[in-house]
Amino acid sequence: MPPVDRFILMGMGGLFLILGIALVVWGKREESGYYNSLSTRTDVRKFLERESRPRFESLKVGGWLAITVGLVMLAMGGAFWLWG
């Protein structure tokens, strides 16, 4: 494998890692903002009766998947670089 391909693989892994961390943080902020807005309302019944917002859960799951893919790509690039 040419050296340029190893660095491209590692760069893509780093990009996925950064994207995954950003998605997990964004999901946690969405979740805390949603529940904080519920706790400050006096009439919570209308919020509990309508559908819940699963968007923050999907952001966190997608973030963890992106982190996993990024770590695997970084490990592969590092292995190719070391044992080339």
PyMOL Python script that loads the backbone (N, CA, C, O; Angstrom):
from pymol import cmd

cmd.read_pdbstr("""\
ATOM      1  N   MET A   1       0.852  -1.169   0.000  1.00  0.00           N
ATOM      2  CA  MET A   1       0.000   0.000   0.000  1.00  0.00           C
ATOM      3  C   MET A   1       0.904   1.239   0.000  1.00  0.00           C
ATOM      4  O   MET A   1       1.816   1.339   0.820  1.00  0.00           O
ATOM      5  N   PRO A   2       0.655   2.181  -0.915  1.00  0.00           N
ATOM      6  CA  PRO A   2       1.471   3.411  -0.955  1.00  0.00           C
ATOM      7  C   PRO A   2       1.292   4.233   0.321  1.00  0.00           C
ATOM      8  O   PRO A   2       0.236   4.182   0.952  1.00  0.00           O
ATOM      9  N   PRO A   3       2.324   4.990   0.700  1.00  0.00           N
ATOM     10  CA  PRO A   3       2.245   5.774   1.947  1.00  0.00           C
ATOM     11  C   PRO A   3       1.101   6.789   1.952  1.00  0.00           C
ATOM     12  O   PRO A   3       0.532   7.080   3.005  1.00  0.00           O
ATOM     13  N   VAL A   4       0.768   7.323   0.786  1.00  0.00           N
ATOM     14  CA  VAL A   4      -0.311   8.315   0.730  1.00  0.00           C
ATOM     15  C   VAL A   4      -1.639   7.687   1.131  1.00  0.00           C
ATOM     16  O   VAL A   4      -2.451   8.322   1.805  1.00  0.00           O
ATOM     17  N   ASP A   5      -1.862   6.437   0.717  1.00  0.00           N
ATOM     18  CA  ASP A   5      -3.117   5.763   1.058  1.00  0.00           C
ATOM     19  C   ASP A   5      -3.254   5.536   2.558  1.00  0.00           C
ATOM     20  O   ASP A   5      -4.357   5.596   3.101  1.00  0.00           O
ATOM     21  N   ARG A   6      -2.140   5.277   3.220  1.00  0.00           N
ATOM     22  CA  ARG A   6      -2.196   5.089   4.680  1.00  0.00           C
ATOM     23  C   ARG A   6      -2.643   6.370   5.375  1.00  0.00           C
ATOM     24  O   ARG A   6      -3.464   6.340   6.291  1.00  0.00           O
ATOM     25  N   PHE A   7      -2.095   7.486   4.931  1.00  0.00           N
ATOM     26  CA  PHE A   7      -2.450   8.759   5.565  1.00  0.00           C
ATOM     27  C   PHE A   7      -3.879   9.177   5.231  1.00  0.00           C
ATOM     28  O   PHE A   7      -4.550   9.811   6.045  1.00  0.00           O
ATOM     29  N   ILE A   8      -4.342   8.824   4.037  1.00  0.00           N
ATOM     30  CA  ILE A   8      -5.744   9.098   3.695  1.00  0.00           C
ATOM     31  C   ILE A   8      -6.662   8.290   4.600  1.00  0.00           C
ATOM     32  O   ILE A   8      -7.659   8.813   5.100  1.00  0.00           O
ATOM     33  N   LEU A   9      -6.334   7.022   4.815  1.00  0.00           N
ATOM     34  CA  LEU A   9      -7.135   6.168   5.693  1.00  0.00           C
ATOM     35  C   LEU A   9      -7.144   6.708   7.121  1.00  0.00           C
ATOM     36  O   LEU A   9      -8.189   6.734   7.771  1.00  0.00           O
ATOM     37  N   MET A  10      -5.992   7.135   7.602  1.00  0.00           N
ATOM     38  CA  MET A  10      -5.916   7.678   8.958  1.00  0.00           C
ATOM     39  C   MET A  10      -6.625   9.026   9.049  1.00  0.00           C
ATOM     40  O   MET A  10      -7.233   9.333  10.073  1.00  0.00           O
ATOM     41  N   GLY A  11      -6.555   9.822   8.008  1.00  0.00           N
ATOM     42  CA  GLY A  11      -7.268  11.106   7.997  1.00  0.00           C
ATOM     43  C   GLY A  11      -8.773  10.923   8.023  1.00  0.00           C
ATOM     44  O   GLY A  11      -9.483  11.642   8.726  1.00  0.00           O
ATOM     45  N   MET A  12      -9.258   9.951   7.248  1.00  0.00           N
ATOM     46  CA  MET A  12     -10.693   9.663   7.275  1.00  0.00           C
ATOM     47  C   MET A  12     -11.123   9.141   8.648  1.00  0.00           C
ATOM     48  O   MET A  12     -12.210   9.462   9.129  1.00  0.00           O
ATOM     49  N   GLY A  13     -10.263   8.337   9.272  1.00  0.00           N
ATOM     50  CA  GLY A  13     -10.567   7.849  10.620  1.00  0.00           C
ATOM     51  C   GLY A  13     -10.639   8.983  11.621  1.00  0.00           C
ATOM     52  O   GLY A  13     -11.520   9.004  12.481  1.00  0.00           O
ATOM     53  N   GLY A  14      -9.710   9.931  11.515  1.00  0.00           N
ATOM     54  CA  GLY A  14      -9.744  11.099  12.398  1.00  0.00           C
ATOM     55  C   GLY A  14     -10.978  11.945  12.178  1.00  0.00           C
ATOM     56  O   GLY A  14     -11.553  12.477  13.128  1.00  0.00           O
ATOM     57  N   LEU A  15     -11.391  12.074  10.914  1.00  0.00           N
ATOM     58  CA  LEU A  15     -12.601  12.842  10.601  1.00  0.00           C
ATOM     59  C   LEU A  15     -13.835  12.175  11.204  1.00  0.00           C
ATOM     60  O   LEU A  15     -14.689  12.849  11.781  1.00  0.00           O
ATOM     61  N   PHE A  16     -13.927  10.857  11.070  1.00  0.00           N
ATOM     62  CA  PHE A  16     -15.046  10.140  11.674  1.00  0.00           C
ATOM     63  C   PHE A  16     -15.021  10.261  13.194  1.00  0.00           C
ATOM     64  O   PHE A  16     -16.073  10.377  13.821  1.00  0.00           O
ATOM     65  N   LEU A  17     -13.850  10.236  13.782  1.00  0.00           N
ATOM     66  CA  LEU A  17     -13.719  10.363  15.227  1.00  0.00           C
ATOM     67  C   LEU A  17     -14.205  11.734  15.702  1.00  0.00           C
ATOM     68  O   LEU A  17     -14.949  11.826  16.678  1.00  0.00           O
ATOM     69  N   ILE A  18     -13.789  12.784  15.019  1.00  0.00           N
ATOM     70  CA  ILE A  18     -14.226  14.141  15.374  1.00  0.00           C
ATOM     71  C   ILE A  18     -15.731  14.290  15.179  1.00  0.00           C
ATOM     72  O   ILE A  18     -16.417  14.873  16.019  1.00  0.00           O
ATOM     73  N   LEU A  19     -16.240  13.762  14.069  1.00  0.00           N
ATOM     74  CA  LEU A  19     -17.674  13.824  13.797  1.00  0.00           C
ATOM     75  C   LEU A  19     -18.466  13.072  14.866  1.00  0.00           C
ATOM     76  O   LEU A  19     -19.506  13.552  15.316  1.00  0.00           O
ATOM     77  N   GLY A  20     -17.983  11.901  15.274  1.00  0.00           N
ATOM     78  CA  GLY A  20     -18.674  11.119  16.297  1.00  0.00           C
ATOM     79  C   GLY A  20     -18.717  11.819  17.641  1.00  0.00           C
ATOM     80  O   GLY A  20     -19.748  11.811  18.314  1.00  0.00           O
ATOM     81  N   ILE A  21     -17.606  12.425  18.038  1.00  0.00           N
ATOM     82  CA  ILE A  21     -17.577  13.158  19.305  1.00  0.00           C
ATOM     83  C   ILE A  21     -18.540  14.340  19.259  1.00  0.00           C
ATOM     84  O   ILE A  21     -19.241  14.616  20.232  1.00  0.00           O
ATOM     85  N   ALA A  22     -18.568  15.036  18.125  1.00  0.00           N
ATOM     86  CA  ALA A  22     -19.485  16.171  17.981  1.00  0.00           C
ATOM     87  C   ALA A  22     -20.939  15.721  18.061  1.00  0.00           C
ATOM     88  O   ALA A  22     -21.764  16.399  18.674  1.00  0.00           O
ATOM     89  N   LEU A  23     -21.261  14.583  17.446  1.00  0.00           N
ATOM     90  CA  LEU A  23     -22.635  14.085  17.491  1.00  0.00           C
ATOM     91  C   LEU A  23     -23.050  13.659  18.892  1.00  0.00           C
ATOM     92  O   LEU A  23     -24.185  13.905  19.299  1.00  0.00           O
ATOM     93  N   VAL A  24     -22.159  13.030  19.627  1.00  0.00           N
ATOM     94  CA  VAL A  24     -22.490  12.615  20.997  1.00  0.00           C
ATOM     95  C   VAL A  24     -22.729  13.842  21.880  1.00  0.00           C
ATOM     96  O   VAL A  24     -23.678  13.870  22.664  1.00  0.00           O
ATOM     97  N   VAL A  25     -21.871  14.851  21.753  1.00  0.00           N
ATOM     98  CA  VAL A  25     -22.036  16.079  22.550  1.00  0.00           C
ATOM     99  C   VAL A  25     -23.334  16.782  22.167  1.00  0.00           C
ATOM    100  O   VAL A  25     -24.063  17.257  23.037  1.00  0.00           O
ATOM    101  N   TRP A  26     -23.627  16.851  20.867  1.00  0.00           N
ATOM    102  CA  TRP A  26     -24.853  17.499  20.399  1.00  0.00           C
ATOM    103  C   TRP A  26     -26.076  16.749  20.929  1.00  0.00           C
ATOM    104  O   TRP A  26     -27.046  17.384  21.344  1.00  0.00           O
ATOM    105  N   GLY A  27     -26.052  15.431  20.925  1.00  0.00           N
ATOM    106  CA  GLY A  27     -27.167  14.633  21.446  1.00  0.00           C
ATOM    107  C   GLY A  27     -27.376  14.848  22.931  1.00  0.00           C
ATOM    108  O   GLY A  27     -28.515  14.933  23.389  1.00  0.00           O
ATOM    109  N   LYS A  28     -26.297  14.936  23.688  1.00  0.00           N
ATOM    110  CA  LYS A  28     -26.429  15.175  25.135  1.00  0.00           C
ATOM    111  C   LYS A  28     -26.983  16.570  25.403  1.00  0.00           C
ATOM    112  O   LYS A  28     -27.786  16.747  26.319  1.00  0.00           O
ATOM    113  N   ARG A  29     -26.569  17.556  24.621  1.00  0.00           N
ATOM    114  CA  ARG A  29     -27.119  18.908  24.799  1.00  0.00           C
ATOM    115  C   ARG A  29     -28.602  18.956  24.453  1.00  0.00           C
ATOM    116  O   ARG A  29     -29.386  19.586  25.163  1.00  0.00           O
ATOM    117  N   GLU A  30     -28.990  18.290  23.365  1.00  0.00           N
ATOM    118  CA  GLU A  30     -30.404  18.244  22.993  1.00  0.00           C
ATOM    119  C   GLU A  30     -31.233  17.589  24.096  1.00  0.00           C
ATOM    120  O   GLU A  30     -32.311  18.073  24.443  1.00  0.00           O
ATOM    121  N   GLU A  31     -30.724  16.491  24.640  1.00  0.00           N
ATOM    122  CA  GLU A  31     -31.450  15.775  25.684  1.00  0.00           C
ATOM    123  C   GLU A  31     -31.598  16.621  26.938  1.00  0.00           C
ATOM    124  O   GLU A  31     -32.687  16.697  27.507  1.00  0.00           O
ATOM    125  N   SER A  32     -30.529  17.252  27.371  1.00  0.00           N
ATOM    126  CA  SER A  32     -30.615  18.058  28.586  1.00  0.00           C
ATOM    127  C   SER A  32     -31.487  19.291  28.356  1.00  0.00           C
ATOM    128  O   SER A  32     -32.223  19.698  29.255  1.00  0.00           O
ATOM    129  N   GLY A  33     -31.418  19.882  27.183  1.00  0.00           N
ATOM    130  CA  GLY A  33     -32.282  21.026  26.881  1.00  0.00           C
ATOM    131  C   GLY A  33     -33.750  20.645  26.865  1.00  0.00           C
ATOM    132  O   GLY A  33     -34.597  21.404  27.337  1.00  0.00           O
ATOM    133  N   TYR A  34     -34.056  19.476  26.325  1.00  0.00           N
ATOM    134  CA  TYR A  34     -35.442  19.008  26.273  1.00  0.00           C
ATOM    135  C   TYR A  34     -35.987  18.755  27.672  1.00  0.00           C
ATOM    136  O   TYR A  34     -37.090  19.194  27.997  1.00  0.00           O
ATOM    137  N   TYR A  35     -35.228  18.058  28.494  1.00  0.00           N
ATOM    138  CA  TYR A  35     -35.711  17.753  29.839  1.00  0.00           C
ATOM    139  C   TYR A  35     -35.692  18.977  30.753  1.00  0.00           C
ATOM    140  O   TYR A  35     -36.525  19.078  31.655  1.00  0.00           O
ATOM    141  N   ASN A  36     -34.773  19.896  30.543  1.00  0.00           N
ATOM    142  CA  ASN A  36     -34.790  21.132  31.329  1.00  0.00           C
ATOM    143  C   ASN A  36     -36.000  21.988  30.980  1.00  0.00           C
ATOM    144  O   ASN A  36     -36.573  22.635  31.856  1.00  0.00           O
ATOM    145  N   SER A  37     -36.396  21.997  29.708  1.00  0.00           N
ATOM    146  CA  SER A  37     -37.580  22.764  29.332  1.00  0.00           C
ATOM    147  C   SER A  37     -38.838  22.144  29.913  1.00  0.00           C
ATOM    148  O   SER A  37     -39.794  22.853  30.228  1.00  0.00           O
ATOM    149  N   LEU A  38     -38.846  20.825  30.058  1.00  0.00           N
ATOM    150  CA  LEU A  38     -40.000  20.170  30.671  1.00  0.00           C
ATOM    151  C   LEU A  38     -40.093  20.478  32.161  1.00  0.00           C
ATOM    152  O   LEU A  38     -41.189  20.656  32.692  1.00  0.00           O
ATOM    153  N   SER A  39     -38.970  20.542  32.822  1.00  0.00           N
ATOM    154  CA  SER A  39     -39.001  20.735  34.268  1.00  0.00           C
ATOM    155  C   SER A  39     -39.365  22.158  34.656  1.00  0.00           C
ATOM    156  O   SER A  39     -39.776  22.386  35.793  1.00  0.00           O
ATOM    157  N   THR A  40     -39.230  23.121  33.757  1.00  0.00           N
ATOM    158  CA  THR A  40     -39.574  24.501  34.094  1.00  0.00           C
ATOM    159  C   THR A  40     -41.022  24.836  33.768  1.00  0.00           C
ATOM    160  O   THR A  40     -41.504  25.898  34.163  1.00  0.00           O
ATOM    161  N   ARG A  41     -41.717  23.979  33.072  1.00  0.00           N
ATOM    162  CA  ARG A  41     -43.119  24.231  32.718  1.00  0.00           C
ATOM    163  C   ARG A  41     -44.042  23.860  33.873  1.00  0.00           C
ATOM    164  O   ARG A  41     -43.789  22.907  34.609  1.00  0.00           O
ATOM    165  N   THR A  42     -45.116  24.633  34.015  1.00  0.00           N
ATOM    166  CA  THR A  42     -46.089  24.291  35.054  1.00  0.00           C
ATOM    167  C   THR A  42     -47.050  23.224  34.560  1.00  0.00           C
ATOM    168  O   THR A  42     -47.491  22.382  35.341  1.00  0.00           O
ATOM    169  N   ASP A  43     -47.383  23.248  33.261  1.00  0.00           N
ATOM    170  CA  ASP A  43     -48.289  22.259  32.707  1.00  0.00           C
ATOM    171  C   ASP A  43     -47.473  21.267  31.874  1.00  0.00           C
ATOM    172  O   ASP A  43     -47.279  21.460  30.674  1.00  0.00           O
ATOM    173  N   VAL A  44     -47.011  20.225  32.517  1.00  0.00           N
ATOM    174  CA  VAL A  44     -46.155  19.237  31.860  1.00  0.00           C
ATOM    175  C   VAL A  44     -46.990  18.191  31.124  1.00  0.00           C
ATOM    176  O   VAL A  44     -46.459  17.446  30.300  1.00  0.00           O
ATOM    177  N   ARG A  45     -48.278  18.132  31.410  1.00  0.00           N
ATOM    178  CA  ARG A  45     -49.122  17.092  30.833  1.00  0.00           C
ATOM    179  C   ARG A  45     -49.140  17.134  29.317  1.00  0.00           C
ATOM    180  O   ARG A  45     -49.100  16.082  28.680  1.00  0.00           O
ATOM    181  N   LYS A  46     -49.199  18.326  28.712  1.00  0.00           N
ATOM    182  CA  LYS A  46     -49.270  18.400  27.251  1.00  0.00           C
ATOM    183  C   LYS A  46     -47.972  17.931  26.605  1.00  0.00           C
ATOM    184  O   LYS A  46     -47.993  17.448  25.473  1.00  0.00           O
ATOM    185  N   PHE A  47     -46.850  18.060  27.296  1.00  0.00           N
ATOM    186  CA  PHE A  47     -45.584  17.578  26.749  1.00  0.00           C
ATOM    187  C   PHE A  47     -45.457  16.066  26.882  1.00  0.00           C
ATOM    188  O   PHE A  47     -44.861  15.413  26.025  1.00  0.00           O
ATOM    189  N   LEU A  48     -46.011  15.513  27.943  1.00  0.00           N
ATOM    190  CA  LEU A  48     -45.907  14.079  28.159  1.00  0.00           C
ATOM    191  C   LEU A  48     -46.887  13.289  27.309  1.00  0.00           C
ATOM    192  O   LEU A  48     -46.637  12.119  27.019  1.00  0.00           O
ATOM    193  N   GLU A  49     -47.999  13.896  26.901  1.00  0.00           N
ATOM    194  CA  GLU A  49     -49.007  13.183  26.124  1.00  0.00           C
ATOM    195  C   GLU A  49     -48.664  13.109  24.641  1.00  0.00           C
ATOM    196  O   GLU A  49     -49.109  12.182  23.964  1.00  0.00           O
ATOM    197  N   ARG A  50     -47.909  14.026  24.128  1.00  0.00           N
ATOM    198  CA  ARG A  50     -47.564  13.945  22.710  1.00  0.00           C
ATOM    199  C   ARG A  50     -46.329  13.069  22.531  1.00  0.00           C
ATOM    200  O   ARG A  50     -45.693  12.654  23.500  1.00  0.00           O
ATOM    201  N   GLU A  51     -46.012  12.803  21.288  1.00  0.00           N
ATOM    202  CA  GLU A  51     -44.890  11.898  21.017  1.00  0.00           C
ATOM    203  C   GLU A  51     -43.588  12.464  21.552  1.00  0.00           C
ATOM    204  O   GLU A  51     -43.356  13.673  21.549  1.00  0.00           O
ATOM    205  N   SER A  52     -42.753  11.553  22.008  1.00  0.00           N
ATOM    206  CA  SER A  52     -41.452  11.985  22.513  1.00  0.00           C
ATOM    207  C   SER A  52     -40.521  12.287  21.343  1.00  0.00           C
ATOM    208  O   SER A  52     -40.779  11.884  20.208  1.00  0.00           O
ATOM    209  N   ARG A  53     -39.445  12.996  21.632  1.00  0.00           N
ATOM    210  CA  ARG A  53     -38.480  13.360  20.599  1.00  0.00           C
ATOM    211  C   ARG A  53     -37.283  12.415  20.695  1.00  0.00           C
ATOM    212  O   ARG A  53     -36.393  12.641  21.516  1.00  0.00           O
ATOM    213  N   PRO A  54     -37.240  11.372  19.882  1.00  0.00           N
ATOM    214  CA  PRO A  54     -36.114  10.441  19.966  1.00  0.00           C
ATOM    215  C   PRO A  54     -34.886  10.920  19.196  1.00  0.00           C
ATOM    216  O   PRO A  54     -33.943  10.152  19.000  1.00  0.00           O
ATOM    217  N   ARG A  55     -34.886  12.170  18.763  1.00  0.00           N
ATOM    218  CA  ARG A  55     -33.792  12.667  17.935  1.00  0.00           C
ATOM    219  C   ARG A  55     -32.470  12.667  18.674  1.00  0.00           C
ATOM    220  O   ARG A  55     -31.431  12.355  18.092  1.00  0.00           O
ATOM    221  N   PHE A  56     -32.497  13.012  19.948  1.00  0.00           N
ATOM    222  CA  PHE A  56     -31.233  13.048  20.673  1.00  0.00           C
ATOM    223  C   PHE A  56     -30.656  11.656  20.889  1.00  0.00           C
ATOM    224  O   PHE A  56     -29.438  11.497  20.957  1.00  0.00           O
ATOM    225  N   GLU A  57     -31.510  10.650  20.997  1.00  0.00           N
ATOM    226  CA  GLU A  57     -31.008   9.285  21.136  1.00  0.00           C
ATOM    227  C   GLU A  57     -30.345   8.832  19.835  1.00  0.00           C
ATOM    228  O   GLU A  57     -29.304   8.176  19.868  1.00  0.00           O
ATOM    229  N   SER A  58     -30.932   9.172  18.708  1.00  0.00           N
ATOM    230  CA  SER A  58     -30.337   8.769  17.437  1.00  0.00           C
ATOM    231  C   SER A  58     -29.033   9.519  17.182  1.00  0.00           C
ATOM    232  O   SER A  58     -28.121   8.972  16.563  1.00  0.00           O
ATOM    233  N   LEU A  59     -28.934  10.753  17.646  1.00  0.00           N
ATOM    234  CA  LEU A  59     -27.673  11.484  17.511  1.00  0.00           C
ATOM    235  C   LEU A  59     -26.566  10.812  18.314  1.00  0.00           C
ATOM    236  O   LEU A  59     -25.438  10.679  17.838  1.00  0.00           O
ATOM    237  N   LYS A  60     -26.887  10.392  19.522  1.00  0.00           N
ATOM    238  CA  LYS A  60     -25.872   9.746  20.361  1.00  0.00           C
ATOM    239  C   LYS A  60     -25.457   8.388  19.793  1.00  0.00           C
ATOM    240  O   LYS A  60     -24.272   8.055  19.794  1.00  0.00           O
ATOM    241  N   VAL A  61     -26.415   7.609  19.312  1.00  0.00           N
ATOM    242  CA  VAL A  61     -26.091   6.300  18.736  1.00  0.00           C
ATOM    243  C   VAL A  61     -25.257   6.472  17.470  1.00  0.00           C
ATOM    244  O   VAL A  61     -24.275   5.757  17.271  1.00  0.00           O
ATOM    245  N   GLY A  62     -25.639   7.406  16.624  1.00  0.00           N
ATOM    246  CA  GLY A  62     -24.858   7.682  15.419  1.00  0.00           C
ATOM    247  C   GLY A  62     -23.455   8.168  15.749  1.00  0.00           C
ATOM    248  O   GLY A  62     -22.498   7.845  15.046  1.00  0.00           O
ATOM    249  N   GLY A  63     -23.337   8.934  16.805  1.00  0.00           N
ATOM    250  CA  GLY A  63     -22.027   9.403  17.236  1.00  0.00           C
ATOM    251  C   GLY A  63     -21.139   8.267  17.698  1.00  0.00           C
ATOM    252  O   GLY A  63     -19.955   8.220  17.363  1.00  0.00           O
ATOM    253  N   TRP A  64     -21.710   7.343  18.472  1.00  0.00           N
ATOM    254  CA  TRP A  64     -20.912   6.199  18.937  1.00  0.00           C
ATOM    255  C   TRP A  64     -20.510   5.302  17.774  1.00  0.00           C
ATOM    256  O   TRP A  64     -19.413   4.745  17.772  1.00  0.00           O
ATOM    257  N   LEU A  65     -21.395   5.155  16.776  1.00  0.00           N
ATOM    258  CA  LEU A  65     -21.026   4.373  15.595  1.00  0.00           C
ATOM    259  C   LEU A  65     -19.903   5.054  14.814  1.00  0.00           C
ATOM    260  O   LEU A  65     -18.980   4.387  14.349  1.00  0.00           O
ATOM    261  N   ALA A  66     -19.976   6.363  14.670  1.00  0.00           N
ATOM    262  CA  ALA A  66     -18.927   7.090  13.959  1.00  0.00           C
ATOM    263  C   ALA A  66     -17.598   7.013  14.710  1.00  0.00           C
ATOM    264  O   ALA A  66     -16.542   6.901  14.089  1.00  0.00           O
ATOM    265  N   ILE A  67     -17.645   7.071  16.036  1.00  0.00           N
ATOM    266  CA  ILE A  67     -16.418   6.928  16.829  1.00  0.00           C
ATOM    267  C   ILE A  67     -15.811   5.545  16.624  1.00  0.00           C
ATOM    268  O   ILE A  67     -14.595   5.419  16.478  1.00  0.00           O
ATOM    269  N   THR A  68     -16.640   4.515  16.612  1.00  0.00           N
ATOM    270  CA  THR A  68     -16.152   3.155  16.401  1.00  0.00           C
ATOM    271  C   THR A  68     -15.513   3.002  15.027  1.00  0.00           C
ATOM    272  O   THR A  68     -14.426   2.437  14.905  1.00  0.00           O
ATOM    273  N   VAL A  69     -16.184   3.502  13.995  1.00  0.00           N
ATOM    274  CA  VAL A  69     -15.638   3.427  12.635  1.00  0.00           C
ATOM    275  C   VAL A  69     -14.330   4.205  12.555  1.00  0.00           C
ATOM    276  O   VAL A  69     -13.370   3.741  11.940  1.00  0.00           O
ATOM    277  N   GLY A  70     -14.283   5.381  13.168  1.00  0.00           N
ATOM    278  CA  GLY A  70     -13.066   6.183  13.159  1.00  0.00           C
ATOM    279  C   GLY A  70     -11.899   5.494  13.840  1.00  0.00           C
ATOM    280  O   GLY A  70     -10.776   5.529  13.338  1.00  0.00           O
ATOM    281  N   LEU A  71     -12.157   4.864  14.984  1.00  0.00           N
ATOM    282  CA  LEU A  71     -11.089   4.158  15.686  1.00  0.00           C
ATOM    283  C   LEU A  71     -10.584   2.958  14.895  1.00  0.00           C
ATOM    284  O   LEU A  71      -9.384   2.682  14.880  1.00  0.00           O
ATOM    285  N   VAL A  72     -11.495   2.243  14.238  1.00  0.00           N
ATOM    286  CA  VAL A  72     -11.086   1.103  13.418  1.00  0.00           C
ATOM    287  C   VAL A  72     -10.242   1.582  12.242  1.00  0.00           C
ATOM    288  O   VAL A  72      -9.225   0.968  11.918  1.00  0.00           O
ATOM    289  N   MET A  73     -10.653   2.667  11.604  1.00  0.00           N
ATOM    290  CA  MET A  73      -9.884   3.183  10.466  1.00  0.00           C
ATOM    291  C   MET A  73      -8.511   3.689  10.908  1.00  0.00           C
ATOM    292  O   MET A  73      -7.519   3.480  10.208  1.00  0.00           O
ATOM    293  N   LEU A  74      -8.448   4.350  12.058  1.00  0.00           N
ATOM    294  CA  LEU A  74      -7.149   4.785  12.574  1.00  0.00           C
ATOM    295  C   LEU A  74      -6.256   3.594  12.899  1.00  0.00           C
ATOM    296  O   LEU A  74      -5.056   3.624  12.626  1.00  0.00           O
ATOM    297  N   ALA A  75      -6.831   2.555  13.478  1.00  0.00           N
ATOM    298  CA  ALA A  75      -6.045   1.364  13.803  1.00  0.00           C
ATOM    299  C   ALA A  75      -5.542   0.683  12.530  1.00  0.00           C
ATOM    300  O   ALA A  75      -4.395   0.238  12.477  1.00  0.00           O
ATOM    301  N   MET A  76      -6.387   0.601  11.512  1.00  0.00           N
ATOM    302  CA  MET A  76      -5.959  -0.008  10.252  1.00  0.00           C
ATOM    303  C   MET A  76      -4.846   0.803   9.600  1.00  0.00           C
ATOM    304  O   MET A  76      -3.857   0.242   9.128  1.00  0.00           O
ATOM    305  N   GLY A  77      -5.010   2.124   9.573  1.00  0.00           N
ATOM    306  CA  GLY A  77      -3.973   2.973   8.997  1.00  0.00           C
ATOM    307  C   GLY A  77      -2.662   2.876   9.760  1.00  0.00           C
ATOM    308  O   GLY A  77      -1.588   2.852   9.158  1.00  0.00           O
ATOM    309  N   GLY A  78      -2.748   2.819  11.081  1.00  0.00           N
ATOM    310  CA  GLY A  78      -1.551   2.673  11.892  1.00  0.00           C
ATOM    311  C   GLY A  78      -0.882   1.328  11.689  1.00  0.00           C
ATOM    312  O   GLY A  78       0.346   1.241  11.660  1.00  0.00           O
ATOM    313  N   ALA A  79      -1.692   0.263  11.546  1.00  0.00           N
ATOM    314  CA  ALA A  79      -1.127  -1.064  11.311  1.00  0.00           C
ATOM    315  C   ALA A  79      -0.440  -1.134   9.944  1.00  0.00           C
ATOM    316  O   ALA A  79       0.644  -1.702   9.813  1.00  0.00           O
ATOM    317  N   PHE A  80      -1.077  -0.557   8.943  1.00  0.00           N
ATOM    318  CA  PHE A  80      -0.452  -0.532   7.611  1.00  0.00           C
ATOM    319  C   PHE A  80       0.832   0.300   7.614  1.00  0.00           C
ATOM    320  O   PHE A  80       1.785  -0.013   6.901  1.00  0.00           O
ATOM    321  N   TRP A  81       0.847   1.352   8.417  1.00  0.00           N
ATOM    322  CA  TRP A  81       2.020   2.216   8.481  1.00  0.00           C
ATOM    323  C   TRP A  81       3.173   1.506   9.187  1.00  0.00           C
ATOM    324  O   TRP A  81       4.323   1.600   8.757  1.00  0.00           O
ATOM    325  N   LEU A  82       2.855   0.785  10.289  1.00  0.00           N
ATOM    326  CA  LEU A  82       3.896   0.098  11.040  1.00  0.00           C
ATOM    327  C   LEU A  82       4.427  -1.146  10.320  1.00  0.00           C
ATOM    328  O   LEU A  82       5.637  -1.360  10.237  1.00  0.00           O
ATOM    329  N   TRP A  83       3.489  -1.974   9.796  1.00  0.00           N
ATOM    330  CA  TRP A  83       3.901  -3.236   9.214  1.00  0.00           C
ATOM    331  C   TRP A  83       3.870  -3.229   7.687  1.00  0.00           C
ATOM    332  O   TRP A  83       4.174  -4.238   7.050  1.00  0.00           O
ATOM    333  N   GLY A  84       3.502  -2.086   7.103  1.00  0.00           N
ATOM    334  CA  GLY A  84       3.443  -1.805   5.692  1.00  0.00           C
ATOM    335  C   GLY A  84       3.613  -2.885   4.761  1.00  0.00           C
ATOM    336  O   GLY A  84       3.567  -2.669   3.550  1.00  0.00           O
TER     337      GLY A  84
END
""", "prot")
cmd.dss("prot")
cmd.show_as("cartoon", "prot")
cmd.util.cbc("prot")
cmd.orient("prot")
